[in-house]
Amino acid sequence: MSDKNLKHFVVVTGILVNAEGGFLIVKRADWEKAFPGRWTVPGGKLEVLDYVLREKDTPHHWYNVFEDLLKREVMEEVGLEIENIDYVTSMVYIRPDKIPCLIVSLFADAKSEKVNLCNALTEYAWVNLEEAKNYDLIEGIYDELVILDKKLKGEKKIWVGENLD
């Protein structure tokens, strides 16, 4: 028997950072189910095929599943290779189709700035925090940029919900 309270999409997103400290944001196509036409960061859903076909790292487990997913999604969505992947935050939201999503937000250094968008994305921009305020970002993305900016500057760890200014 299946318990619907245990079913979630698991999504990994990645804030990409360029050599100048800018953040990559991308605009979702108008036909997307969740947040059409809004600005976000690259990412995607974890699927069983993302790990089950590869060799296990222990007799029973696969490691670095989120990192591998982010590398694949970033390459598919914006055509960039990434390195130095690390953690930003996590959250849960319920999609308009009532499917709960656990989102793990990571960040990584982009190896280049030559973006090649997939057809699900229509525009991109490399922005700093001040410039990011001028875009119609999905709720929470700006907060994640602030958290990451503080982390990159070596400031104390903060949580969404704290004063981010």
Secondary structure, DSSP 8 states (H G I E B T S, - for coil): ---GGG--EEEEEEEEE-TTS-EEEEEE-TT-SSSTT-EE--EEE--GGGTTTS--SSSS----HHHHHHHHHHHHHH---EEEEEEEEEEEEE-TTS-EEEEEEEEEEES-------TTEEEEEEE-HHHHTTS-B-TTHHHHHHHHHHHHTT-----TTS---
